[in-house]
Amino acid sequence: MPDPQNDLLSTVRDFHVQGQLDRAEPLYREIIEADPENAEAWHLLGVLMLQKGQGVDAESYLSEAIKLKPDEAKYFNNLSSAQKLGGKVTEAEGSLRKAVELDPNFADGHVNLGYLLSEAERYDEAIVSYRSAIEHYPKIAELHQNLAHALFQVGLLDEAKLICLKALSLKPDLSTAQNVLGGILAGLNELPEAIDAYEKALSAGAVTISSYNNLGLIYRTQRNFEAAESNYRRALSLEPENVDSLVGLASVLMASGQEHKAIETFQQILAIDPENGDAKHMISALSGRTTDTAPEAYVKSLFDFYAPNFDQDLTERLQYKIPFQMREVVDQYFADQEPGVTPEFKCLLDQGSGTGLVGEAFQNCTDVMIGLDLAPKMIAAASEKEFYDELHEIELGDYLAGPLSADRSFDIVAAADVFIYIGKLDNLFEATVKRLQSGALYVFSVENSNSEDFILRSSGRYAQSRAYIERLASTHGFSIEVAEPAKIRKHGNKFMQGTIYILKYL
């Protein structure tokens, strides 16, 4: 015998599917009034409320459906959408996890859980969900794209590239995947290919600020300042107060010798973001005002920017060899003490590991090597070289005063091109000596200042004087064993002059 309620529900569902929400809603309510235990009617009314953007009502109705049918995975999936709409992200995650627990083959649950975890920047977990979703939906290009993006975020670049190319093979006109591919290729230092991917995305209509910013960054890396400036200005045409675009533009203007325009742009940044560390630091540098130290955020962003091309750029273009020169100076110091003796250390602390050049230079003369850096991309690059026993993403003072170093004592500390971002060294010296063994060496490089204790140059880097280093050494119980002139790096057509010091803790 036909069931009038089921027939009505089928009819209402048809109205719903056709987008006739105002017609469907009262009929769902009529069904529920006649049959309050009709779980599907409660569920569909909740979905309708979601479509109308009424998250509170949607959550209420979907909860009623779950009370009546607590084993229905799709109900929890839709409840999560209502919870997310209401800002209840934790509850939304719980509902999605319940959905895939009830039905491990519920593909939409895995898809939505992947989206939610990615939005929360929990990319390792998102990867698991996206892989599960792709098992059920192998032909959906967007899922491959999202998986590629998550893999990129955790540094699995080679796999990310393959997955993103898979997305584009499934859907060649997926412009958002070209954007993702551009970021991956840039991370792999395949810069011409990255440019091509971004340009394809833009020509296909995926015009985003991030695409222009990323192109600007790549061209800036290649020292094609004209192209970099053009792309940053294209980004600013879309959003004139985008701070990332303005910071990029200011950096390009400074690098291309347009210092007055750079100052104006940094001032514009401060008007939008008064606490912006990049702008504060560079306005001081370009205006001839010396500060005590560069802001952490400035140093972190600077080195994250340089990380992909750091070694090649420094060693080839700038002819930077300071870590290896430091090792040569240490070797010579030992040889001068006793001919034929080579340095042997128990524990080396690298106060600014960067990509691990100090680790490479000192790898065969210490039992344990610990590296510190503020920039996560530098830490990741150093980790790949496997020279270090420990690597920590941490500020120097925090490490030296904190629990990570509580049981450590060092017989050598190295700081290659670290003090160019710390003008006033008094606090660092005071913290360092607390972790030194008697007779320990402090080996570091500085750019030379011939006047004041330390100065901030227009480059944004600090320089320290010989007199200042001598006072620091005397105050903190060091003797100056070596002060070796050194060419730090090329700056323009000439070398920046500096000094490699070896201090001995008495």
PyMOL commands that set and color helices and strands:
alter all, ss='L'
color gray80, all
select helices_A, chain A and resi 4-17+21-34+39-51+55-68+73-85+89-102+107-119+123-136+141-153+157-170+175-187+191-203+209-221+225-238+243-255+259-272+277-287+296-317+322-337+357-362+376-385+396-401+403-405+419-421+426-433+466-475
alter helices_A, ss='H'
color red, helices_A
select strands_A, chain A and resi 345-351+366-373+390-393+410-415+436-447+454-456+462-464+478-491+494-505
alter strands_A, ss='S'
color yellow, strands_A
deselect
rebuild
show_as cartoon
